Amino acid sequence: MNTLSDNPSRLLADGLAALGLADPSLGQRLDTYLDLIERWNRAYNLTAVRDRGEMIVRHLLDSLVVSPFVGSGPLADIGSGAGLPGIPLALADPDLAVMLIESNGKKARFLREAVRRLDLGNVRVIEARAEAVPEPGCCDCLTARAFGTLAELIRVGGHLLGPGGRVLALKGQRPDEEIAGLPRGWRLDRIAALSVPGLSAQRHLVIVVRDPDTPSTVAVQEQP
């Protein structure tokens, strides 16, 4: 019986092709990135996923599936952890400026090493809690994986977006209750059903837009 780990290189190449990202050099750099995760994971517990095939599907392809929605950036990746989705997106688009925000010191150390080893001049690492990053309006796009509710993501990182900025939230099933609880000054733009190569579970991308009349320096107010 075939498993995801039978031929990881083929799995990655086929997955990239399915996403319209067929590029041998991208595949090689993503392989190097996975090597770094596996090496550092032994001591730093970056991810609970240990199988390389599962890493390709659940980490790399699940990150890259949002690439068509990102735009020109800059992009802030909140609670970046092992660099997901920020590093795969930065590798796929060298012109995309990416800010990896991570408060855990060990994970931030890994991110700095990954950026150095992968020669990612379009990426910077900020070791801080997102709500403490003093750069209001610095990004056009904000994303996170498994961060919490939409309201929580907006509360801690919304100030990083200027008016008209977008939140790209990766979710499993449609988070209708979260959407109903969006803070004032934010509106749902669209929900995109995602198809991740090799993954049967539901995945949705929820895109939320900041009201153009809401200044990025104003604190986010939650609905009562």
N, C-alpha and C positions, 0 to 999 in steps of 0.2 A: 504494500500500500504506500503510495507516494505521500510525502509530507513536505511542508514548506522548506525544510532544510536539505532536501535531496540535492538541489542544485541552486544555491543562493544567488550565484552570479547570473544565471539564466532568469531566475525569479525577478531580480532587480531590473535586468535589461528588458524583459517583457513588460514589467510594470511601468517602467519609464516610457516605453513605446506606447502603451495603452493610454498614458496621460499626455501624449504628444510631446514628450521630452526626450526622445531617443537621441542620445549623445554619449558616445563611449567615454569621453573625458569626464562628463558629469558622473557617469557610473563609477569611474575609477575614484573620483574624489569622495563620492558617497561611501564607497568601500573603505577608504582611508578613515573617514569619519566614524564608521561603524567599528573599525579596528580600535580607534581611540576610546569609544564608549565601552567596548568589551574590556579593554585593559584597565581603564579607570574604575569600571564598575565593581571590580573585585574589592576595592578598598572604600569606594565612595558611595556605593549603592545608588547609582544614578537612575536605574530603572529595574523594575521587578522582572522584566522580560529578559530572558537569557538566551533563548533560541535565536540564532541569527536570521533564519527565515521569518520568524515572527517579528523580529526587529525591523526587517525590511518592509513588511506589510503594515504593521501597527505603528511604526514610527516614521519611516521615510516616506512611503507612499501615502500614508494618511496625512502627512504634512504637505506633501507636494500637490495633493489633489486640490488645494485651495489656491494654487499659483495663478490660475486665470482671473481670480477675483481681487488680487492684491493691488494691481495698478502700479504706479511709478514710485510710491512710497514718499517719504520715509515710513518705515514700519517699526512699531514697538512690540516686542514679544514679552508679555508679562508672565512672571514666574517661569522663566525659560527652562529651568532644570538642566537637562542634558543638551539643551539647544533646540528644542522642538516646539514649534515648527520653524523657528527663525533661521537656523543654520542651513537646513535643506533648501529653504526658499532663497537664501542668500547665495548658495552654490548654484542654484538653477538660474539666477538672474544677477550677474555681477554688477549691474548698474543699480540694483535695489539697495538703498541704505537701510541697514537693520540695526536696531538697538535691542540687545538682550538684557533684560532686567531680571536679576536674581539676587535674593537677599541671603541665601545660604552660602556661607563662605567657601565650603568645599566645592559646591557645584559651580560657583562663580570662578573658582580657580581652574576647574576643568574647562569652563567656557573660554577663559583667556588662553589656555593651552591649545584648545581646538582651533580658535581663531588664528593663533600663531602658526600652528602646524599646517593648517589649510590655506594660509596666506590670504585671509579674508580681509582685504583692505576696506571693504564696504560694511564691515560689522564692528560695532563697539560694545563692550560689556560694561554694565553698570551694576555694581554690587550694592544694592539698596532695596528697600521696600518701594514698590511702585509709587505709593502715595507720597513718598518723601523725595521723589525725583523732581528737582526744581526747574523743570523745563516746559512750562505750559505752552501748548500749541505747537510743540516741536515736530509732531508726526501727523501724517495724513491717515494712517491706518494703525489699528491696535488689534492684536490677536492674542489668544491664549488657548491652551488645551487643558481640559479637566481642571479649570480654575475655580469654579463655583457658579453662582447664578449670574445672569446678565447684569442685574442691579449691583452685585458685588464687584464685578469686573469694571463697571462704569465708575463705581464709587472710588476704587483705588487707582484707576488709570485714565479715567475720562479727561482729566485736566491736561493730559499729554496731547489730546486732539484739539485742533483748531475748529472753528465753526465749519460745518459740513464734513468733518472727519468721520471715518467709519470704523465701527467695531466689527471684526470678523470672529465670531465665536463658534468653535467646533463643538458640536453636540451629537449625541446619539439619536434618540427619538426627538420629535418636535417638542420644544420646551414651551408649550402654549401658556402655562401659568407664569413662567418667567417673562414672557413677552407682555402679558397683561400687566405685569408689575414694573414695567420700565419707568425710570425716573422722568420727571418733567424735563422738557428740553431735548428729549431723545425720542426717535420714532423708528419703527420697523421699516426697513427698506425692502428686504426680500428674504425668503427662506429657500435655499437651494439644496435639493436632495443630491447627495454625493455618491459616486460609485468608486470605491477604492479597490483597485485590482487585488484579488486574493482575499478580500474581506467580505463576509456575508452579512455582518451586522449592519444595522441602520446607521447612517451618518448623515448629518445635516449641517449646513453652514448657515448660521443666522447672521444677517447683516443689519446692523443698527446704525443710524446716522444721527450725528449731533445737529440740532437745530442751528441754522446759520445765524440766528439772532442770539444764541447763547454764547457769550464770551468764554474762552478757555480758562480765564483766570477766576471765573466765578465758581464757587464751590457747588458741587452737585447736590441737589435737593431731592430726597426720595419722596415718593407719594405717601401720604398718610395711610 
